Amino acid sequence: MTSQPSVLRADARRNRERILEAAVRAFSEKGPDVAIDTIAKAAGVGSATLYRHFPTREALVEAAYRNELARVCDSATTLLADHAPDRALRLWMDRFIDYVAAKQGMADALRAAVASGADPFAETLDKLGTALTTLMHAGADAGLVRPDVDPLDVGFSLAGVALITSAPDQRERADRLLDLLLDGLRYGADGVDA
C-alpha cells in the first residue's frame, strides 16, 4: 500500500510534464485563446486533471514558460557532466535558441498572462545568467574559453542571434552565428591568439 502513493506522484509529475509540453505547442501554434480542453486532449489527460494542476489559463501559461526556462537552465549542469566545457556551452546555445523560439511562439499568451497580473519573467534573467555563468566559468577554468568575457554579454549576444534567426528556415544561419560566437569566446582563451 505504501508504494501506491509514490506511483501516483510519478503519474502526476508525468501528467504535469505532458500538459506543459502540450501547452507550449498549443499556445505557439494556435494562440493565447486555444481551448483548455484542446490542451488537455493533446496531453492525454482530462480537463479536470489539467485544472487540478493549473486552475487558470494564466497559471498554465506561466508554468509552461517557466518550465521551458527551467529546461534550458537546468541543462547546463547536465551538459557539463557529459561534455567538455566548450562543447557543453555550444550545445547549451542551441537549447537557448530553442527556448527563445518557444517563448516567441507563446508571445501572445505570455502578454495576456502579464496583462492579467502574472509575472512569468520574474526570475528569467537571474536563472539564465546563473546557467551561462556556470558554463563560462567551467570553460575558462579549463582554458577553453576566455575568462575576461561577461556572461551577460554572451547572453545578450545569444538573444540577438535568436531574434534575427527566429524563422525555422534560419536555423542553419543560427548555427553558423553560434559557431562564430563560440570561436570568439575561444580566441585567446589559453593566452595565445587563436
NUMIVO-75374 format. One record per residue (C-alpha): x, y, z; residue in three letters; residue number from 1. Coordinates in pm, 1 decimal. Layout:
! NUMIVO-75374
FITOR:x:y:z:aa:i
FITOR:X:Y:Z:ALA:NUM
...
***
This chain:
! NUMIVO-75374
FITOR:x:y:z:aa:i
FITOR:0.0:0.0:0.0:MET:1
FITOR:289.2:239.3:65.6:THR:2
FITOR:419.3:210.2:-290.9:SER:3
FITOR:95.1:330.8:-449.3:GLN:4
FITOR:124.8:699.5:-343.6:PRO:5
FITOR:472.3:725.8:-499.9:SER:6
FITOR:333.0:575.5:-823.5:VAL:7
FITOR:56.0:836.2:-818.0:LEU:8
FITOR:308.4:1112.0:-758.2:ARG:9
FITOR:511.7:988.3:-1054.7:ALA:10
FITOR:194.8:977.5:-1265.6:ASP:11
FITOR:106.5:1328.1:-1154.2:ALA:12
FITOR:453.8:1450.7:-1249.9:ARG:13
FITOR:426.6:1286.3:-1591.3:ARG:14
FITOR:80.2:1435.3:-1642.2:ASN:15
FITOR:210.2:1778.6:-1547.8:ARG:16
FITOR:501.8:1749.0:-1791.4:GLU:17
FITOR:273.3:1635.0:-2073.5:ARG:18
FITOR:34.0:1921.9:-2002.6:ILE:19
FITOR:316.7:2178.0:-2009.6:LEU:20
FITOR:460.5:2040.3:-2335.3:GLU:21
FITOR:115.9:2038.2:-2494.8:ALA:22
FITOR:50.9:2392.4:-2370.1:ALA:23
FITOR:370.6:2530.1:-2527.7:VAL:24
FITOR:279.7:2368.9:-2859.7:ARG:25
FITOR:-83.1:2481.3:-2844.8:ALA:26
FITOR:-12.5:2840.9:-2743.6:PHE:27
FITOR:261.6:2860.9:-3007.8:SER:28
FITOR:52.6:2713.1:-3288.4:GLU:29
FITOR:-299.1:2832.0:-3202.1:LYS:30
FITOR:-251.2:3145.2:-2996.4:GLY:31
FITOR:-350.0:3254.6:-2647.2:PRO:32
FITOR:-718.2:3168.7:-2682.2:ASP:33
FITOR:-672.7:2798.8:-2758.8:VAL:34
FITOR:-930.2:2593.8:-2571.1:ALA:35
FITOR:-803.0:2440.8:-2248.5:ILE:36
FITOR:-982.1:2118.7:-2347.9:ASP:37
FITOR:-764.3:2109.0:-2661.7:THR:38
FITOR:-450.4:2125.7:-2448.9:ILE:39
FITOR:-578.8:1857.9:-2212.0:ALA:40
FITOR:-664.0:1628.9:-2503.5:LYS:41
FITOR:-321.3:1681.9:-2663.4:ALA:42
FITOR:-160.0:1595.0:-2328.9:ALA:43
FITOR:-369.7:1280.7:-2298.3:GLY:44
FITOR:-540.1:1392.7:-1978.7:VAL:45
FITOR:-887.1:1509.2:-1883.5:GLY:46
FITOR:-972.2:1874.1:-1831.8:SER:47
FITOR:-1017.9:1810.2:-1459.6:ALA:48
FITOR:-659.4:1684.2:-1437.1:THR:49
FITOR:-534.5:1994.1:-1616.8:LEU:50
FITOR:-732.9:2224.8:-1387.8:TYR:51
FITOR:-610.2:2036.8:-1081.0:ARG:52
FITOR:-255.1:2133.7:-1178.7:HIS:53
FITOR:-333.3:2475.5:-1329.6:PHE:54
FITOR:-654.8:2637.6:-1204.5:PRO:55
FITOR:-640.6:2927.9:-1454.7:THR:56
FITOR:-522.5:2986.1:-1809.7:ARG:57
FITOR:-270.6:3238.0:-1676.1:GLU:58
FITOR:-130.0:2980.7:-1433.2:ALA:59
FITOR:-87.5:2736.5:-1722.1:LEU:60
FITOR:83.8:2994.3:-1945.0:VAL:61
FITOR:317.8:3098.7:-1664.5:GLU:62
FITOR:402.3:2738.7:-1573.6:ALA:63
FITOR:460.9:2643.7:-1937.9:ALA:64
FITOR:700.5:2933.8:-1983.3:TYR:65
FITOR:882.5:2866.2:-1656.2:ARG:66
FITOR:913.3:2500.1:-1749.6:ASN:67
FITOR:1085.4:2594.2:-2075.8:GLU:68
FITOR:1314.1:2828.5:-1881.4:LEU:69
FITOR:1397.7:2555.0:-1630.1:ALA:70
FITOR:1476.2:2310.3:-1910.2:ARG:71
FITOR:1733.0:2536.6:-2070.9:VAL:72
FITOR:1886.3:2649.2:-1740.7:CYS:73
FITOR:1897.8:2306.4:-1578.4:ASP:74
FITOR:2061.2:2157.4:-1886.0:SER:75
FITOR:2385.4:2348.0:-1817.7:ALA:76
FITOR:2487.6:2112.6:-1537.4:THR:77
FITOR:2395.0:1800.4:-1733.8:THR:78
FITOR:2580.1:1919.1:-2043.6:LEU:79
FITOR:2892.2:1993.8:-1837.6:LEU:80
FITOR:2878.6:1646.2:-1686.4:ALA:81
FITOR:2863.7:1485.7:-2031.9:ASP:82
FITOR:3085.4:1712.5:-2246.5:HIS:83
FITOR:3394.6:1927.6:-2245.2:ALA:84
FITOR:3304.1:2278.4:-2125.9:PRO:85
FITOR:3332.3:2444.1:-2466.8:ASP:86
FITOR:3116.7:2174.1:-2627.9:ARG:87
FITOR:2868.1:2198.3:-2339.1:ALA:88
FITOR:2848.3:2574.2:-2395.5:LEU:89
FITOR:2782.4:2529.9:-2767.0:ARG:90
FITOR:2512.6:2268.6:-2705.1:LEU:91
FITOR:2355.2:2497.9:-2446.4:TRP:92
FITOR:2349.0:2775.8:-2705.1:MET:93
FITOR:2133.1:2551.9:-2925.8:ASP:94
FITOR:1897.3:2491.9:-2636.5:ARG:95
FITOR:1880.3:2864.0:-2572.4:PHE:96
FITOR:1776.8:2924.3:-2934.3:ILE:97
FITOR:1500.8:2661.9:-2891.6:ASP:98
FITOR:1389.5:2827.7:-2567.1:TYR:99
FITOR:1364.2:3168.4:-2736.3:VAL:100
FITOR:1166.8:3013.0:-3023.1:ALA:101
FITOR:919.8:2862.7:-2773.3:ALA:102
FITOR:896.6:3196.7:-2593.6:LYS:103
FITOR:830.6:3380.4:-2920.6:GLN:104
FITOR:568.3:3124.5:-3015.6:GLY:105
FITOR:395.0:3184.0:-2684.2:MET:106
FITOR:431.2:3563.9:-2701.8:ALA:107
FITOR:59.9:3642.3:-2727.0:ASP:108
FITOR:-27.0:3401.9:-2446.3:ALA:109
FITOR:251.4:3547.3:-2229.4:LEU:110
FITOR:130.8:3903.2:-2297.2:ARG:111
FITOR:-221.0:3801.8:-2192.8:ALA:112
FITOR:-85.7:3642.6:-1873.7:ALA:113
FITOR:114.9:3955.3:-1789.4:VAL:114
FITOR:-189.8:4174.3:-1856.6:ALA:115
FITOR:-383.1:3967.1:-1601.9:SER:116
FITOR:-118.0:4028.8:-1334.5:GLY:117
FITOR:108.7:3725.8:-1373.7:ALA:118
FITOR:486.2:3773.8:-1384.2:ASP:119
FITOR:632.4:3474.9:-1568.9:PRO:120
FITOR:959.7:3660.7:-1631.6:PHE:121
FITOR:1042.0:3739.6:-1267.2:ALA:122
FITOR:1337.7:3500.9:-1246.0:GLU:123
FITOR:1435.6:3476.2:-1612.0:THR:124
FITOR:1747.4:3692.1:-1618.7:LEU:125
FITOR:1883.4:3550.9:-1292.1:ASP:126
FITOR:1832.8:3188.8:-1396.0:LYS:127
FITOR:1975.2:3234.9:-1745.5:LEU:128
FITOR:2265.5:3433.9:-1601.2:GLY:129
FITOR:2343.5:3160.1:-1349.3:THR:130
FITOR:2339.3:2887.8:-1615.3:ALA:131
FITOR:2556.2:3086.5:-1853.4:LEU:132
FITOR:2797.2:3187.0:-1576.8:THR:133
FITOR:2835.8:2821.0:-1478.6:THR:134
FITOR:2917.9:2726.7:-1837.3:LEU:135
FITOR:3152.4:3020.8:-1894.0:MET:136
FITOR:3343.9:2963.3:-1570.2:HIS:137
FITOR:3384.7:2593.6:-1647.0:ALA:138
FITOR:3518.2:2682.0:-1991.4:GLY:139
FITOR:3754.2:2945.3:-1852.8:ALA:140
FITOR:3877.8:2711.3:-1577.6:ASP:141
FITOR:3956.8:2451.0:-1843.9:ALA:142
FITOR:4135.4:2711.2:-2059.2:GLY:143
FITOR:3880.6:2661.7:-2338.4:LEU:144
FITOR:3703.6:2998.4:-2333.4:VAL:145
FITOR:3820.5:3345.6:-2245.7:ARG:146
FITOR:3797.7:3434.9:-1876.7:PRO:147
FITOR:3751.6:3808.3:-1946.6:ASP:148
FITOR:3405.2:3790.5:-2103.4:VAL:149
FITOR:3097.6:3888.0:-1904.6:ASP:150
FITOR:2842.3:3603.7:-1924.8:PRO:151
FITOR:2564.1:3863.2:-1950.1:LEU:152
FITOR:2725.9:3996.8:-2268.9:ASP:153
FITOR:2720.8:3643.8:-2409.7:VAL:154
FITOR:2355.2:3615.1:-2310.5:GLY:155
FITOR:2266.0:3933.3:-2494.8:PHE:156
FITOR:2462.2:3811.4:-2797.4:SER:157
FITOR:2267.5:3485.9:-2789.9:LEU:158
FITOR:1940.7:3677.1:-2764.1:ALA:159
FITOR:2039.4:3879.8:-3068.6:GLY:160
FITOR:2117.9:3566.1:-3268.1:VAL:161
FITOR:1787.3:3414.6:-3159.1:ALA:162
FITOR:1589.3:3721.5:-3261.4:LEU:163
FITOR:1740.2:3761.5:-3606.2:ILE:164
FITOR:1717.6:3391.7:-3687.6:THR:165
FITOR:1374.7:3321.9:-3540.0:SER:166
FITOR:1222.1:3179.4:-3858.8:ALA:167
FITOR:1251.8:2798.9:-3884.4:PRO:168
FITOR:1429.5:2830.1:-4218.7:ASP:169
FITOR:1701.0:3036.7:-4046.7:GLN:170
FITOR:1826.0:2759.2:-3817.2:ARG:171
FITOR:2130.0:2691.8:-4036.1:GLU:172
FITOR:2225.4:3060.0:-4013.4:ARG:173
FITOR:2174.9:3047.2:-3636.0:ALA:174
FITOR:2414.4:2751.8:-3616.8:ASP:175
FITOR:2678.5:2942.5:-3814.0:ARG:176
FITOR:2640.4:3251.0:-3594.8:LEU:177
FITOR:2661.3:3042.9:-3277.1:LEU:178
FITOR:2978.9:2879.4:-3406.7:ASP:179
FITOR:3124.3:3226.8:-3471.4:LEU:180
FITOR:3027.0:3339.4:-3123.3:LEU:181
FITOR:3194.0:3036.4:-2967.4:LEU:182
FITOR:3506.0:3093.4:-3179.8:ASP:183
FITOR:3517.7:3448.3:-3041.7:GLY:184
FITOR:3490.2:3312.3:-2688.5:LEU:185
FITOR:3778.1:3075.5:-2756.2:ARG:186
FITOR:4003.7:3344.3:-2906.3:TYR:187
FITOR:4295.1:3388.2:-2668.9:GLY:188
FITOR:4143.2:3156.7:-2406.8:ALA:189
FITOR:4474.9:2987.5:-2335.6:ASP:190
FITOR:4669.6:3312.6:-2352.2:GLY:191
FITOR:4767.0:3258.2:-2715.5:VAL:192
FITOR:4593.8:3423.6:-3008.2:ASP:193
FITOR:4384.6:3168.8:-3196.3:ALA:194
***
